[in-house]
Amino acid sequence: MKCKLKLLSFLMIIITGLIAIGCQEKKTGGEELMQKYTPGYKRAEKLGLVTEPQIKREIKEANTTLTIEKIWYSSRQVYVFYSLEPYVPNTYLNFGHLEHPEYENAKTGNYRSDGYTANFPERSDVPVIDGKYYGRITYNPLRDEKDQLLAKVKDVYLTNISLREKNKTYEVTPIKIPVKFDISKEKADLFKLNKEVDLLGRKLYLHELEVGPAENSIKCTFKGKENEQFYSLDLRLITDKGEERRISSIKSNKDYYGEGYGLVFTFPPFDELPQEIELNISNVDMIGSEKVSFELDTDLYKQYLTREMGQGHEFNVKKLIGLKGNSQTYLEHVYADKRGIDIEIEHKNKENIEKPYEALFAASPLNDSCYRTDQKYKMANVATIINEKGEQGALGNRGKGPGNRMSGFIEADYVKGSQKIKVIVENLTFRIFGEWKIPIKLEK
């Protein structure tokens, strides 16, 4: 009898489990897209930060219906997930503005944010599942007239919505959506890191990691060698849950710890709270004190300043203008036409060097007019243009690439009024090529 009771109990447990599994809400293909391609969405949903308005707008002219499926309003980003059913090929849905209902007609733009598409990766041609198109639009969170983030938002309006079908445009009436945003609900977990990383003689001190529903951030201090300054780096953060995040922004940290340059690295949020992380650091870019200079004899170019754009002449100069460690710097090309002259500088670095090592690395140059000698931090690749009369020119159309190159443009009138033009580029950027992996067990 006891054996029969045990068997019956065991069967009841199995049956109850199967019923529970069957009763679980099955996620739709659209929800899977939301989770898979929106970092932090799963965690935000668990914390009750995602609302599901299910507001519909029939667009009769196009024989389809717009549904606002879900909205995640956070202090960093506002995601609006929508669908069109049935999907009509060759259509484009435009979301104009996100507005605060109390300031719908306000002239100031502080209470309004323009939307931009952040659609899911393409599945074949478009993300259509069972005849239903799923999309995602993003906005910046709303701010007040003093540009301060609104700490609480009860409702929002989506305005200026339209559906474009070939040569026709169909307007959609504004949609009011309840969001119930309260920044106090975005509670973050703080973990002490207490790590020191040597980056070829430079020190990166990792102080703390803040894991929040809207974003993650790492506070740190960087201490370089004399007469150099931190510029940028590549940083990946990998968790024990298999999630990987890359830096979304680098900001100065006024409240940093110790001697050095305070930094805050921010990352998109996690879907699960990690217990361990690994930081992968590579390509640390610095601003140094090296400079290069060269002179241009304008007689070589003046005859080409009458030629139309695209009909000018390119000079393959390939003149060595700098030599530093693992790098040689060349004035590669000069191109002259009616507009003026384009100049291109290239750093050519030694190959097959064992990491870690340093070498010059190009970044867009800046006019010296942007640089103030009394400012606290250096500017990268500051360019000074001066002729034989001491008259200063400007470097326009500044850019980087392709490859390890930087370029700029000198206007025709300045070239015509000069015999010799000297170009000086100071505070050259360089890169520390290397890879560092730092495992960290998180402790509060």
ROFI-252899 format. One record per residue (C-alpha): residue number from 0; x, y, z. Coordinates in nm, 2 decimals. Layout:
<pts>
{pt NUM {X Y Z}}
...
</pts>
This chain:
<pts>
{pt 0 {0.00 0.00 0.00}}
{pt 1 {0.28 0.24 0.09}}
{pt 2 {0.45 0.17 -0.24}}
{pt 3 {0.13 0.25 -0.43}}
{pt 4 {0.10 0.58 -0.23}}
{pt 5 {0.46 0.68 -0.31}}
{pt 6 {0.40 0.60 -0.68}}
{pt 7 {0.08 0.80 -0.68}}
{pt 8 {0.25 1.10 -0.52}}
{pt 9 {0.54 1.08 -0.77}}
{pt 10 {0.29 1.08 -1.06}}
{pt 11 {0.11 1.37 -0.91}}
{pt 12 {0.43 1.57 -0.89}}
{pt 13 {0.51 1.50 -1.25}}
{pt 14 {0.16 1.59 -1.36}}
{pt 15 {0.16 1.91 -1.16}}
{pt 16 {0.50 2.00 -1.32}}
{pt 17 {0.37 1.94 -1.67}}
{pt 18 {0.06 2.15 -1.60}}
{pt 19 {0.28 2.43 -1.47}}
{pt 20 {0.50 2.42 -1.78}}
{pt 21 {0.20 2.41 -2.01}}
{pt 22 {0.05 2.71 -1.83}}
{pt 23 {0.36 2.93 -1.87}}
{pt 24 {0.31 3.20 -2.13}}
{pt 25 {0.49 3.12 -2.45}}
{pt 26 {0.69 3.40 -2.58}}
{pt 27 {0.61 3.52 -2.93}}
{pt 28 {0.87 3.57 -3.20}}
{pt 29 {0.85 3.94 -3.15}}
{pt 30 {0.93 3.91 -2.78}}
{pt 31 {1.23 3.69 -2.86}}
{pt 32 {1.36 3.97 -3.08}}
{pt 33 {1.31 4.22 -2.81}}
{pt 34 {1.50 4.01 -2.56}}
{pt 35 {1.78 3.90 -2.79}}
{pt 36 {1.87 4.24 -2.95}}
{pt 37 {1.80 4.49 -2.67}}
{pt 38 {2.07 4.47 -2.40}}
{pt 39 {1.92 4.47 -2.05}}
{pt 40 {1.57 4.41 -2.16}}
{pt 41 {1.53 4.08 -1.98}}
{pt 42 {1.64 4.23 -1.64}}
{pt 43 {1.43 4.54 -1.69}}
{pt 44 {1.12 4.32 -1.76}}
{pt 45 {1.19 4.12 -1.44}}
{pt 46 {1.21 4.45 -1.24}}
{pt 47 {0.88 4.57 -1.38}}
{pt 48 {1.03 4.85 -1.58}}
{pt 49 {0.88 4.75 -1.92}}
{pt 50 {0.51 4.83 -1.98}}
{pt 51 {0.28 4.65 -2.23}}
{pt 52 {0.03 4.91 -2.36}}
{pt 53 {-0.10 4.71 -2.66}}
{pt 54 {-0.24 5.03 -2.82}}
{pt 55 {-0.36 4.98 -3.17}}
{pt 56 {-0.40 5.23 -3.46}}
{pt 57 {-0.57 5.11 -3.77}}
{pt 58 {-0.42 5.25 -4.09}}
{pt 59 {-0.71 5.18 -4.33}}
{pt 60 {-0.54 5.33 -4.64}}
{pt 61 {-0.26 5.08 -4.62}}
{pt 62 {-0.48 4.79 -4.49}}
{pt 63 {-0.27 4.73 -4.18}}
{pt 64 {-0.28 4.80 -3.80}}
{pt 65 {0.00 4.96 -3.60}}
{pt 66 {0.03 4.81 -3.24}}
{pt 67 {0.25 4.96 -2.97}}
{pt 68 {0.36 4.63 -2.82}}
{pt 69 {0.59 4.74 -2.53}}
{pt 70 {0.78 5.04 -2.41}}
{pt 71 {1.09 5.05 -2.19}}
{pt 72 {1.15 5.40 -2.06}}
{pt 73 {1.48 5.43 -1.88}}
{pt 74 {1.71 5.71 -1.77}}
{pt 75 {1.94 5.63 -2.06}}
{pt 76 {1.72 5.53 -2.35}}
{pt 77 {1.35 5.49 -2.44}}
{pt 78 {1.27 5.18 -2.65}}
{pt 79 {0.94 5.16 -2.83}}
{pt 80 {0.86 4.81 -2.97}}
{pt 81 {0.59 4.80 -3.23}}
{pt 82 {0.43 4.58 -3.49}}
{pt 83 {0.24 4.61 -3.82}}
{pt 84 {-0.01 4.34 -3.90}}
{pt 85 {-0.05 4.24 -4.17}}
{pt 86 {0.29 4.34 -4.30}}
{pt 87 {0.26 4.55 -4.62}}
{pt 88 {0.58 4.52 -4.84}}
{pt 89 {0.77 4.84 -4.94}}
{pt 90 {0.64 5.05 -4.65}}
{pt 91 {0.82 5.26 -4.40}}
{pt 92 {0.69 5.37 -4.06}}
{pt 93 {0.82 5.70 -3.93}}
{pt 94 {0.80 5.79 -3.56}}
{pt 95 {0.85 6.17 -3.53}}
{pt 96 {0.87 6.28 -3.17}}
{pt 97 {0.84 6.16 -2.81}}
{pt 98 {0.67 6.43 -2.61}}
{pt 99 {0.56 6.50 -2.25}}
{pt 100 {0.18 6.54 -2.25}}
{pt 101 {0.19 6.86 -2.04}}
{pt 102 {0.43 7.03 -2.28}}
{pt 103 {0.29 6.91 -2.61}}
{pt 104 {0.27 7.26 -2.75}}
{pt 105 {0.59 7.40 -2.58}}
{pt 106 {0.82 7.58 -2.81}}
{pt 107 {1.13 7.46 -2.63}}
{pt 108 {1.26 7.13 -2.75}}
{pt 109 {1.36 7.01 -2.40}}
{pt 110 {1.04 6.83 -2.35}}
{pt 111 {1.06 6.66 -2.69}}
{pt 112 {1.29 6.40 -2.83}}
{pt 113 {1.33 6.30 -3.19}}
{pt 114 {1.32 5.93 -3.27}}
{pt 115 {1.57 5.73 -3.46}}
{pt 116 {1.55 5.37 -3.58}}
{pt 117 {1.74 5.10 -3.40}}
{pt 118 {1.57 4.81 -3.57}}
{pt 119 {1.64 4.44 -3.51}}
{pt 120 {1.90 4.27 -3.73}}
{pt 121 {1.74 4.17 -4.06}}
{pt 122 {1.58 3.83 -4.08}}
{pt 123 {1.60 3.76 -4.45}}
{pt 124 {1.47 4.09 -4.58}}
{pt 125 {1.26 4.22 -4.29}}
{pt 126 {1.17 4.09 -3.94}}
{pt 127 {0.83 3.94 -4.03}}
{pt 128 {0.71 3.65 -3.82}}
{pt 129 {0.37 3.49 -3.90}}
{pt 130 {0.28 3.78 -4.12}}
{pt 131 {0.35 4.04 -3.85}}
{pt 132 {0.63 4.29 -3.89}}
{pt 133 {0.82 4.38 -3.57}}
{pt 134 {1.02 4.70 -3.53}}
{pt 135 {1.19 4.91 -3.26}}
{pt 136 {1.24 5.28 -3.24}}
{pt 137 {1.45 5.47 -2.98}}
{pt 138 {1.44 5.81 -2.81}}
{pt 139 {1.65 6.00 -2.56}}
{pt 140 {1.46 6.03 -2.23}}
{pt 141 {1.28 6.37 -2.18}}
{pt 142 {1.44 6.67 -2.01}}
{pt 143 {1.31 6.99 -1.86}}
{pt 144 {1.38 7.35 -1.96}}
{pt 145 {1.71 7.34 -1.77}}
{pt 146 {1.82 7.03 -1.95}}
{pt 147 {1.77 6.82 -1.64}}
{pt 148 {1.64 6.46 -1.68}}
{pt 149 {1.28 6.43 -1.58}}
{pt 150 {1.29 6.20 -1.27}}
{pt 151 {0.93 6.09 -1.31}}
{pt 152 {0.72 6.05 -1.62}}
{pt 153 {0.37 5.92 -1.61}}
{pt 154 {0.27 5.94 -1.97}}
{pt 155 {0.42 6.02 -2.31}}
{pt 156 {0.29 6.11 -2.65}}
{pt 157 {0.42 5.97 -2.98}}
{pt 158 {0.36 6.24 -3.24}}
{pt 159 {0.42 6.30 -3.61}}
{pt 160 {0.38 5.93 -3.69}}
{pt 161 {0.33 5.84 -4.06}}
{pt 162 {0.34 5.54 -4.28}}
{pt 163 {0.50 5.58 -4.62}}
{pt 164 {0.40 5.34 -4.90}}
{pt 165 {0.58 5.40 -5.23}}
{pt 166 {0.47 5.76 -5.32}}
{pt 167 {0.19 5.79 -5.06}}
{pt 168 {0.21 5.89 -4.70}}
{pt 169 {-0.05 5.82 -4.44}}
{pt 170 {-0.07 6.02 -4.12}}
{pt 171 {-0.13 5.84 -3.78}}
{pt 172 {-0.30 6.03 -3.49}}
{pt 173 {-0.07 6.09 -3.19}}
{pt 174 {-0.06 5.80 -2.94}}
{pt 175 {-0.06 5.85 -2.56}}
{pt 176 {0.13 5.58 -2.38}}
{pt 177 {0.14 5.52 -2.01}}
{pt 178 {0.50 5.46 -1.89}}
{pt 179 {0.51 5.52 -1.52}}
{pt 180 {0.88 5.60 -1.52}}
{pt 181 {1.04 5.67 -1.18}}
{pt 182 {1.42 5.70 -1.17}}
{pt 183 {1.43 5.59 -0.81}}
{pt 184 {1.32 5.24 -0.92}}
{pt 185 {1.64 5.20 -1.12}}
{pt 186 {1.84 5.07 -0.83}}
{pt 187 {2.20 4.99 -0.90}}
{pt 188 {2.43 4.72 -0.75}}
{pt 189 {2.78 4.85 -0.66}}
{pt 190 {3.08 4.62 -0.66}}
{pt 191 {3.44 4.70 -0.55}}
{pt 192 {3.71 4.60 -0.80}}
{pt 193 {4.04 4.71 -0.64}}
{pt 194 {4.25 4.61 -0.94}}
{pt 195 {4.56 4.76 -1.08}}
{pt 196 {4.66 4.70 -1.45}}
{pt 197 {5.01 4.78 -1.59}}
{pt 198 {4.98 4.89 -1.95}}
{pt 199 {5.34 4.90 -2.07}}
{pt 200 {5.44 5.13 -1.78}}
{pt 201 {5.11 5.31 -1.75}}
{pt 202 {4.87 5.23 -1.47}}
{pt 203 {4.50 5.18 -1.49}}
{pt 204 {4.34 5.16 -1.14}}
{pt 205 {3.99 5.00 -1.15}}
{pt 206 {3.79 5.12 -0.85}}
{pt 207 {3.42 5.01 -0.87}}
{pt 208 {3.16 4.86 -1.11}}
{pt 209 {2.81 4.99 -1.09}}
{pt 210 {2.55 4.75 -1.25}}
{pt 211 {2.22 4.93 -1.31}}
{pt 212 {1.90 4.85 -1.51}}
{pt 213 {1.97 5.13 -1.76}}
{pt 214 {2.35 5.11 -1.79}}
{pt 215 {2.67 4.98 -1.63}}
{pt 216 {2.97 5.19 -1.54}}
{pt 217 {3.33 5.14 -1.42}}
{pt 218 {3.51 5.42 -1.23}}
{pt 219 {3.88 5.42 -1.27}}
{pt 220 {4.20 5.63 -1.27}}
{pt 221 {4.46 5.63 -1.54}}
{pt 222 {4.81 5.74 -1.48}}
{pt 223 {5.04 5.78 -1.78}}
{pt 224 {5.40 5.88 -1.82}}
{pt 225 {5.52 6.24 -1.81}}
{pt 226 {5.39 6.46 -2.09}}
{pt 227 {5.14 6.22 -2.22}}
{pt 228 {4.76 6.18 -2.17}}
{pt 229 {4.50 5.91 -2.20}}
{pt 230 {4.29 5.93 -2.52}}
{pt 231 {4.09 5.61 -2.57}}
{pt 232 {4.10 5.23 -2.55}}
{pt 233 {3.91 4.92 -2.66}}
{pt 234 {3.74 4.75 -2.37}}
{pt 235 {3.52 4.44 -2.36}}
{pt 236 {3.34 4.32 -2.05}}
{pt 237 {3.24 3.95 -2.04}}
{pt 238 {3.03 3.81 -1.76}}
{pt 239 {3.01 3.45 -1.61}}
{pt 240 {2.66 3.45 -1.77}}
{pt 241 {2.81 3.47 -2.11}}
{pt 242 {2.71 3.83 -2.18}}
{pt 243 {2.96 4.06 -2.36}}
{pt 244 {2.94 4.44 -2.36}}
{pt 245 {3.16 4.70 -2.52}}
{pt 246 {3.22 5.06 -2.41}}
{pt 247 {2.94 5.30 -2.51}}
{pt 248 {3.11 5.61 -2.38}}
{pt 249 {3.41 5.74 -2.19}}
{pt 250 {3.37 6.04 -1.96}}
{pt 251 {3.59 6.23 -1.72}}
{pt 252 {3.53 6.15 -1.35}}
{pt 253 {3.56 6.45 -1.13}}
{pt 254 {3.54 6.24 -0.81}}
{pt 255 {3.82 6.00 -0.89}}
{pt 256 {4.05 5.83 -0.65}}
{pt 257 {4.42 5.91 -0.61}}
{pt 258 {4.67 6.07 -0.85}}
{pt 259 {4.60 6.05 -1.22}}
{pt 260 {4.32 6.11 -1.47}}
{pt 261 {3.97 6.01 -1.35}}
{pt 262 {3.76 5.82 -1.60}}
{pt 263 {3.42 5.65 -1.62}}
{pt 264 {3.36 5.38 -1.88}}
{pt 265 {2.99 5.31 -1.95}}
{pt 266 {2.84 5.00 -2.10}}
{pt 267 {2.49 4.88 -2.21}}
{pt 268 {2.31 4.70 -1.92}}
{pt 269 {2.32 4.33 -1.85}}
{pt 270 {2.03 4.09 -1.87}}
{pt 271 {2.15 3.90 -1.56}}
{pt 272 {2.34 4.02 -1.26}}
{pt 273 {2.69 3.86 -1.28}}
{pt 274 {2.90 3.72 -1.01}}
{pt 275 {3.23 3.73 -1.20}}
{pt 276 {3.35 3.94 -1.49}}
{pt 277 {3.65 3.95 -1.72}}
{pt 278 {3.78 4.27 -1.86}}
{pt 279 {3.96 4.25 -2.20}}
{pt 280 {4.17 4.56 -2.28}}
{pt 281 {4.34 4.63 -2.61}}
{pt 282 {4.46 4.92 -2.82}}
{pt 283 {4.52 5.19 -2.56}}
{pt 284 {4.55 5.52 -2.74}}
{pt 285 {4.74 5.81 -2.59}}
{pt 286 {4.82 6.18 -2.67}}
{pt 287 {5.20 6.23 -2.66}}
{pt 288 {5.44 6.52 -2.70}}
{pt 289 {5.59 6.42 -3.04}}
{pt 290 {5.54 6.65 -3.34}}
{pt 291 {5.61 6.66 -3.71}}
{pt 292 {5.65 6.95 -3.95}}
{pt 293 {5.71 7.02 -4.32}}
{pt 294 {5.70 7.30 -4.58}}
{pt 295 {5.50 7.34 -4.89}}
{pt 296 {5.64 7.54 -5.19}}
{pt 297 {5.32 7.69 -5.33}}
{pt 298 {5.46 7.75 -5.68}}
{pt 299 {5.42 7.37 -5.73}}
{pt 300 {5.05 7.39 -5.68}}
{pt 301 {4.93 7.74 -5.79}}
{pt 302 {4.89 7.64 -6.16}}
{pt 303 {4.64 7.37 -6.06}}
{pt 304 {4.42 7.61 -5.85}}
{pt 305 {4.22 7.69 -6.16}}
{pt 306 {4.11 7.34 -6.21}}
{pt 307 {3.76 7.23 -6.12}}
{pt 308 {3.70 6.99 -5.84}}
{pt 309 {3.77 6.63 -5.95}}
{pt 310 {4.00 6.76 -6.23}}
{pt 311 {4.30 6.86 -6.01}}
{pt 312 {4.64 6.70 -5.99}}
{pt 313 {4.77 6.46 -5.72}}
{pt 314 {5.13 6.48 -5.61}}
{pt 315 {5.28 6.15 -5.47}}
{pt 316 {5.53 6.32 -5.24}}
{pt 317 {5.62 6.03 -5.00}}
{pt 318 {5.86 6.26 -4.80}}
{pt 319 {5.98 6.14 -4.46}}
{pt 320 {5.89 6.40 -4.21}}
{pt 321 {5.93 6.22 -3.88}}
{pt 322 {6.10 5.92 -3.72}}
{pt 323 {5.99 5.79 -3.37}}
{pt 324 {6.06 5.45 -3.23}}
{pt 325 {5.86 5.20 -3.42}}
{pt 326 {5.71 5.46 -3.66}}
{pt 327 {5.81 5.66 -3.97}}
{pt 328 {5.59 5.95 -4.07}}
{pt 329 {5.55 6.06 -4.43}}
{pt 330 {5.39 6.34 -4.62}}
{pt 331 {5.22 6.10 -4.86}}
{pt 332 {5.01 6.30 -5.10}}
{pt 333 {4.92 6.66 -5.19}}
{pt 334 {4.61 6.71 -5.42}}
{pt 335 {4.55 7.06 -5.58}}
{pt 336 {4.24 7.19 -5.75}}
{pt 337 {4.01 7.50 -5.76}}
{pt 338 {3.92 7.47 -5.39}}
{pt 339 {4.28 7.46 -5.26}}
{pt 340 {4.51 7.18 -5.16}}
{pt 341 {4.45 6.86 -4.96}}
{pt 342 {4.74 6.71 -4.77}}
{pt 343 {4.77 6.35 -4.64}}
{pt 344 {5.01 6.23 -4.37}}
{pt 345 {5.07 5.86 -4.30}}
{pt 346 {5.24 5.68 -4.01}}
{pt 347 {5.41 5.36 -4.13}}
{pt 348 {5.48 5.13 -3.84}}
{pt 349 {5.72 4.84 -3.81}}
{pt 350 {5.56 4.50 -3.87}}
{pt 351 {5.58 4.17 -3.68}}
{pt 352 {5.67 4.33 -3.35}}
{pt 353 {5.59 4.13 -3.03}}
{pt 354 {5.31 4.28 -2.82}}
{pt 355 {5.29 4.49 -2.62}}
{pt 356 {5.46 4.78 -2.81}}
{pt 357 {5.41 5.15 -2.89}}
{pt 358 {5.37 5.31 -3.23}}
{pt 359 {5.21 5.62 -3.37}}
{pt 360 {4.85 5.59 -3.46}}
{pt 361 {4.65 5.85 -3.66}}
{pt 362 {4.35 6.05 -3.54}}
{pt 363 {4.18 6.35 -3.69}}
{pt 364 {4.39 6.67 -3.65}}
{pt 365 {4.26 6.99 -3.49}}
{pt 366 {4.33 7.36 -3.57}}
{pt 367 {4.55 7.53 -3.33}}
{pt 368 {4.27 7.79 -3.28}}
{pt 369 {4.09 7.51 -3.09}}
{pt 370 {4.38 7.48 -2.84}}
{pt 371 {4.42 7.69 -2.53}}
{pt 372 {4.76 7.68 -2.36}}
{pt 373 {4.60 7.73 -2.02}}
{pt 374 {4.36 7.44 -2.05}}
{pt 375 {4.41 7.14 -1.82}}
{pt 376 {4.41 6.87 -2.08}}
{pt 377 {4.60 6.83 -2.41}}
{pt 378 {4.43 6.83 -2.75}}
{pt 379 {4.53 6.56 -3.00}}
{pt 380 {4.72 6.63 -3.32}}
{pt 381 {4.70 7.01 -3.31}}
{pt 382 {4.79 7.16 -3.65}}
{pt 383 {4.94 7.50 -3.70}}
{pt 384 {4.95 7.65 -4.06}}
{pt 385 {5.17 7.95 -4.11}}
{pt 386 {5.33 8.12 -4.42}}
{pt 387 {5.65 8.32 -4.47}}
{pt 388 {5.47 8.64 -4.37}}
{pt 389 {5.37 8.50 -4.03}}
{pt 390 {5.00 8.48 -4.14}}
{pt 391 {4.82 8.18 -4.00}}
{pt 392 {4.59 7.96 -4.20}}
{pt 393 {4.33 7.70 -4.11}}
{pt 394 {4.32 7.33 -4.17}}
{pt 395 {3.97 7.24 -4.30}}
{pt 396 {3.80 6.91 -4.39}}
{pt 397 {4.01 6.73 -4.13}}
{pt 398 {3.98 6.35 -4.12}}
{pt 399 {4.14 6.01 -4.04}}
{pt 400 {4.20 5.72 -4.27}}
{pt 401 {4.20 5.51 -4.47}}
{pt 402 {4.45 5.31 -4.27}}
{pt 403 {4.70 5.50 -4.04}}
{pt 404 {4.65 5.83 -4.22}}
{pt 405 {4.52 6.18 -4.13}}
{pt 406 {4.44 6.46 -4.37}}
{pt 407 {4.33 6.82 -4.40}}
{pt 408 {4.26 7.10 -4.65}}
{pt 409 {4.41 7.45 -4.70}}
{pt 410 {4.20 7.70 -4.89}}
{pt 411 {4.30 7.83 -5.23}}
{pt 412 {4.30 8.20 -5.13}}
{pt 413 {4.56 8.13 -4.85}}
{pt 414 {4.77 7.92 -5.09}}
{pt 415 {4.77 8.20 -5.36}}
{pt 416 {4.88 8.46 -5.10}}
{pt 417 {5.17 8.25 -4.98}}
{pt 418 {5.51 8.15 -5.11}}
{pt 419 {5.59 7.90 -4.84}}
{pt 420 {5.35 7.72 -4.61}}
{pt 421 {5.47 7.55 -4.29}}
{pt 422 {5.26 7.28 -4.14}}
{pt 423 {5.32 7.17 -3.78}}
{pt 424 {5.13 6.89 -3.62}}
{pt 425 {5.19 6.86 -3.24}}
{pt 426 {5.07 6.62 -2.96}}
{pt 427 {5.07 6.32 -3.20}}
{pt 428 {4.85 6.03 -3.09}}
{pt 429 {5.01 5.69 -3.04}}
{pt 430 {4.88 5.34 -2.96}}
{pt 431 {4.99 5.08 -2.71}}
{pt 432 {4.93 4.76 -2.90}}
{pt 433 {4.86 4.48 -2.66}}
{pt 434 {4.60 4.26 -2.49}}
{pt 435 {4.52 4.23 -2.12}}
{pt 436 {4.27 4.00 -1.96}}
{pt 437 {4.16 4.08 -1.60}}
{pt 438 {3.93 3.83 -1.43}}
{pt 439 {3.74 3.98 -1.13}}
{pt 440 {3.52 3.82 -0.87}}
{pt 441 {3.25 4.07 -0.78}}
{pt 442 {3.22 4.16 -0.42}}
{pt 443 {3.00 4.44 -0.27}}
</pts>
